Amino acid sequence: MKIRVGYELVYDCVQPTPMVLTLNVHHSRVNDLATPDLVTTEPKVTIRGYMDGFGNWCSRLVAPAGRIRIATSAVVNDSGKADPMAPEAQQLAVQDLPDDAMVYLLGSRYCETDRLSETAWGLFGQGPTGWARVQAICDFVHDRIKFDYMAARATRTAWEAFHERTGVCRDFAHLAVALCRCMNIPARYCTGYLSDIGIPPPYGEMDFAGWFEAYLGGVWYTFDARNNEPRIGRILIARGRDAVDVPISNAFGVNTLVGFKVWTDEIGAEPV
């Protein structure tokens, strides 16, 4: 299937403001791009791209004082298959993990493994390991947190989400990531497009989505504690330790986001 993805962000800046954007489709999906996801701006400014330390494509620009519109629209070829499942995937001993997975065992800004370790072992220490353990964590987080878009808070951590029991997709992902790491399973935060393909209406307002990947049996597998079921049309933008590493934008100056739209739609799909 073909999926059209894109966004439109409008910022007001009080002075020329350097920005770093993490908004391009991840390099692992670049061969699936039927049309390029070029970042455009109004007014036009110079954009320079680079690859960050986590393998994400980033764009640097300086927004002029006043209003700037940042947008893209692209078409992505997708298999149309749901997220793969591998119930037989086993958890590796820490000493057998590859070096580049070790950073995803450590605590991070939004995933306080030190504060959640005792809770995690109390909840999951006597249960199954491997895929079943990660799924048990997803089930727990899915049941514990109530999704509430109006309760979104950019500073909420996994520890806070655990106690407040409310949040948005990034909070589900952060808590699941932290609990996995507490159980010695490498886990990394992901952000990208997630459509409503294969899901019955009613549909919510479209936004960028957050989920996570867990390292089992030598493979990174996708898990989604918020939706807690395999989904179709998941398109990765970026990965990192947590949301700190993959913000849609980092602005180095005073600014206000005054316009925000995201779309991800199957091309040629019959209207519901």
N, C-alpha and C positions, 0 to 999 in steps of 0.2 A: 504494500500500500504506500501511498504518498501522503505525507503530512506537511501542511504549511505551518510554520512556526514563526514567531516574531514578537516584537515588543515596541512600545513607544514610551519613552521616559522624557519628561519635561522638567527642567530645573531652573530655578531663579538663583542667580549668584550676585552677591553684592559687589564683587570685584573679580578680576581674572583668577580662576580657580583651577589648579591642576587636579586631574582626576585619573584614576585607574579603574577601568571597567573589566569585569569578568563576565562576559555576555556572549562569547562565541561558542558554538557547538564544539564539544570536546574533540581533540585530535583523533581519538579512537573511532569517531563517527564521521570523520571528514570525507571518507570515500562514499558515504551514503548521501552526501549533499548533492541533490539534483540541480540546485541553484545555490550560489554562494551566499553565506550569511554576512555580507559586508556591513560594517557599522557605518551609518551615515549621520550627519548632523546638520541642523539648520540653526544658526548660520554655519557655513562650512569652516572647519578647523583642521589643522594637521593632526593626523592620528598615526601613532607608531605602535606596532605590536611587539610583544615578547612572550616567551614561555617562562612561567614561574617555576619555583622549586618543586611543585607538586605535579607538573606537567600540564598546567592549565594555560590556555591562550588568553593573554591580557592585552588591553589597549590603553595607551597613554594619550591624553590630550589635555589642553588647557581651555576650559570653558571661559568665554568672555563674560564681562560684567553684563548683567541682564538675563534674558531668557535663552535657553538652548534646548533644542529638541534632539534627542538621541534615539535612533530607531534602526531596525533591520527587519527584513522579511525574507524567508528562505523556504525551500522545499526539501524535505528529507525523505529518502527512500527507507522504508522500514519493513521488517519481515512480517509484521502483523501478528507475531506470536507473543504470548504473554511471557513475563519474566521467567527464566528457567528455574526449575526446582531440582534439588539433588539431595533427597532425604538421607542418602547413604554417606554423604560427605562427613568426614571425621575431623575432629579438632586435633591440631598438631601440638605436641609438647613445646613449651617455650624454647627449649634448647634446639629444636628442629626448625624453628621459623627462619625464613630468610632475613638478612639484615635490614632490607628496606621495609619490612613489615613491622619492625620493632617500634618505630615511632608511633604506630597506631595501637600500641598497648599502653601508652603513657597518658596521664591526665593532661588536659588542655583547658583553655579559657572557659569553655562552656560545658566541659565534661569532667567533673571533679571526682576522679576515681578514688581519691583518698577519703572523701566523705561518704561515698556510696559502697565501698568495698565490703564492709561488714553486712550491710543490707543485702547486697548481691549474693554473697555466699550463703546467707541464711535462706534466701529465696530459691536459689538454683544449685547450691552446692551438692545436694543429695539427689538431684534429678539426672536425666540423661545428658550426654555430652554431644558435641558436634552439631549437626544441623538441628536436631531436636532441641538442644539447649538454646540456640539462637531463636528458634521459633517460639519457645517458651517465654523468652524475654520479650519478643514482639507481642505475644498474646497478653502478657502482663501490662506492658506499656499501653497497648491499645485499649485495654479495659480500665486502666487507672486514670488516663488523661482524657478529659472531655475537650473535643475540638471546639474552639470559639475564636473566630477571626477577630472579634471585637476585643478579645483579651490578649491580643498579640503585644509582646514587649520585647524590644530588641536586646535587652540585657538579661533576659531570663536564662538561667543555667539549668543543667540537668537536675541538680540538687533541688533547685526551686520548683521546677516542673513536677518533680516527684512529690513534693509537699503541697504545692498549690493545686495540683491535679487538673490543670487547665492549660491550654496553649494552642499552638498551630503546628504545622507539619515539622518545622525545624525543632520544636520542643520534643515531639515524639522521637525524632531521629537522635537528638542529643542524649536523651535519657537512655534509649536503646544502645547507642554507641558506648556510653559510659558503663552500663551494666555488662556489656560484652567484654570490654577491656578489663573490668574487675574480675571476670571469669577467665582471663588469659586468652581471650579470642580477639585478634586484631580487628578493629572496626574503624571505618573512615566515613566521614560525612560527605554526602553528594547533593548537588543541586542541579536542576534542569527543568525541562518541559515535561509535563505529564498531562495527557489529554483525558477526555472522558470516553474514549473509544471503548465500546463493549460494556459500558456502565449505563444502567437505566436512568432516566431523568427522575427528579429535577436536578439540574446542574448548578453548582455554585459559581461565584465569580472566578474567572481564570486568573491564576497567579503562577509565579515560579514555584516549583515544588522542592521539598527536601526529603531525602531518604538516606539509606546508608548501605554500605557493603561490608560483609564479614568475610574473613579469610579462613577457609575450611578446605582441607585436603589439597592445598597448593593452589587454590582458585579463589578469586574474589567473587562472591555471590551477592546479588541484590536482595535487600530486605526493605520492607516498608511498614513500619510500626503503625503509622497513621491509618492507612487503608487496610493493611494486614491481609492482603490477597494479591496474587500475581496480576499485573496490569499490562495492557497493550499500549504501545506507542510511547514508552519512556525514553526520553532523549537527553543524554547527559551533557551538561555544560562544564561542570568543574567538580573536583574532589579535594578534600583536605582533612585536617585533623578535626575541625568543626567549622561553624559558620564564619569564624574570624578569617579563615583562609580563602573563603569563596564568596565574599559579598558581591552583589551586582555592581556596586560602585564604592570606591573609596575617594572621597573628596577632601582636598587639603585646603579648606577654607569654608567660610559660612555659605550655606546654600539651603534651598528649600525645594523638596520634590513636590511639584504642583500638578503633575500629570503622570498617570501610570496605567498602561494597558499591556496585557500579554495575551497572545492567542496561540493555539495549537489545535488544528482541525484537520480531519481526514479529508483529502481532496476527493470530490465525487461522491461523498457519503450522502445517502438519502436523508432529507430533513425529517426530524422526528415530529 
